[in-house]
Amino acid sequence: MRANVPGLQIVRYQDDATVVQALIAHQIDAAAIPDGVAKDVMKQQADAGLAIKFTFFHQPNAMAVRLEDQEMRDWLNKAIIKMTGSGELNKISRKWTGNPLIVDDTVAEFMLQSWINQPAHR
């Protein structure tokens, strides 16, 4: 890409806050940042003239649990399955990220295996 765009300079910033400040201050022309960050900035800085042009990938998030904490892991897994099935997790995703919950094949397989491995289904 660099070879095809004369004068293009790609700069890496340490964190989202720094790149957002550079964008607002017109120190850079464009930025690749998480869409949730971009949406928040556009709300808070409505007069900055910013726009999201396209999403080139979705940034998944995860919860981390200590391996030895089986009870917590089981509780979270059951809550995730229940909330995904009821649509509640999708509502939360839309509220906080503005995007629907993406349930890909990996998530679907996890949900199925978790359901199968519950004592009531063995």
URSULRA-V209758 format. One record per residue. N is the residue number from 0. RES is the residue in three letters. SS is DSSP state (@ for helix, = for strand, . for the rest). NEAR is the number of other ideal C-beta (glycine too) atoms within 12 Angstrom. Layout:
n=(N | N)
res=(RES | RES)
ss=(SS | SS)
near=(NEAR | NEAR)
//
This chain:
n=(0 | 1 | 2 | 3 | 4 | 5 | 6 | 7 | 8 | 9 | 10 | 11 | 12 | 13 | 14 | 15 | 16 | 17 | 18 | 19 | 20 | 21 | 22 | 23 | 24 | 25 | 26 | 27 | 28 | 29 | 30 | 31 | 32 | 33 | 34 | 35 | 36 | 37 | 38 | 39 | 40 | 41 | 42 | 43 | 44 | 45 | 46 | 47 | 48 | 49 | 50 | 51 | 52 | 53 | 54 | 55 | 56 | 57 | 58 | 59 | 60 | 61 | 62 | 63 | 64 | 65 | 66 | 67 | 68 | 69 | 70 | 71 | 72 | 73 | 74 | 75 | 76 | 77 | 78 | 79 | 80 | 81 | 82 | 83 | 84 | 85 | 86 | 87 | 88 | 89 | 90 | 91 | 92 | 93 | 94 | 95 | 96 | 97 | 98 | 99 | 100 | 101 | 102 | 103 | 104 | 105 | 106 | 107 | 108 | 109 | 110 | 111 | 112 | 113 | 114 | 115 | 116 | 117 | 118 | 119 | 120 | 121)
res=(MET | ARG | ALA | ASN | VAL | PRO | GLY | LEU | GLN | ILE | VAL | ARG | TYR | GLN | ASP | ASP | ALA | THR | VAL | VAL | GLN | ALA | LEU | ILE | ALA | HIS | GLN | ILE | ASP | ALA | ALA | ALA | ILE | PRO | ASP | GLY | VAL | ALA | LYS | ASP | VAL | MET | LYS | GLN | GLN | ALA | ASP | ALA | GLY | LEU | ALA | ILE | LYS | PHE | THR | PHE | PHE | HIS | GLN | PRO | ASN | ALA | MET | ALA | VAL | ARG | LEU | GLU | ASP | GLN | GLU | MET | ARG | ASP | TRP | LEU | ASN | LYS | ALA | ILE | ILE | LYS | MET | THR | GLY | SER | GLY | GLU | LEU | ASN | LYS | ILE | SER | ARG | LYS | TRP | THR | GLY | ASN | PRO | LEU | ILE | VAL | ASP | ASP | THR | VAL | ALA | GLU | PHE | MET | LEU | GLN | SER | TRP | ILE | ASN | GLN | PRO | ALA | HIS | ARG)
ss=(. | @ | @ | @ | . | . | . | . | . | . | . | . | . | . | . | @ | @ | @ | @ | @ | @ | @ | @ | @ | . | . | . | . | . | . | . | . | . | . | @ | @ | @ | @ | @ | @ | @ | @ | @ | @ | . | @ | @ | @ | . | . | . | . | . | . | . | . | . | . | . | . | . | . | . | . | . | . | . | . | . | @ | @ | @ | @ | @ | @ | @ | @ | @ | @ | @ | @ | @ | @ | @ | @ | @ | . | @ | @ | @ | @ | @ | @ | @ | @ | @ | @ | . | . | . | . | . | . | . | @ | @ | @ | @ | @ | @ | @ | @ | @ | @ | @ | @ | . | . | @ | @ | @ | .)
near=(8 | 9 | 7 | 7 | 11 | 8 | 9 | 13 | 13 | 15 | 16 | 12 | 18 | 11 | 14 | 21 | 17 | 19 | 26 | 29 | 21 | 22 | 28 | 23 | 14 | 13 | 16 | 22 | 18 | 21 | 31 | 23 | 29 | 26 | 25 | 24 | 27 | 31 | 24 | 21 | 28 | 22 | 14 | 14 | 19 | 13 | 10 | 17 | 12 | 25 | 16 | 21 | 12 | 10 | 18 | 11 | 10 | 18 | 18 | 16 | 16 | 11 | 14 | 10 | 17 | 11 | 8 | 8 | 14 | 12 | 12 | 16 | 18 | 17 | 16 | 22 | 25 | 21 | 21 | 28 | 27 | 18 | 20 | 28 | 20 | 14 | 15 | 17 | 26 | 20 | 16 | 20 | 23 | 17 | 15 | 17 | 25 | 21 | 23 | 17 | 28 | 21 | 23 | 13 | 10 | 13 | 21 | 17 | 13 | 20 | 26 | 18 | 15 | 25 | 21 | 14 | 16 | 16 | 10 | 8 | 11 | 7)
//
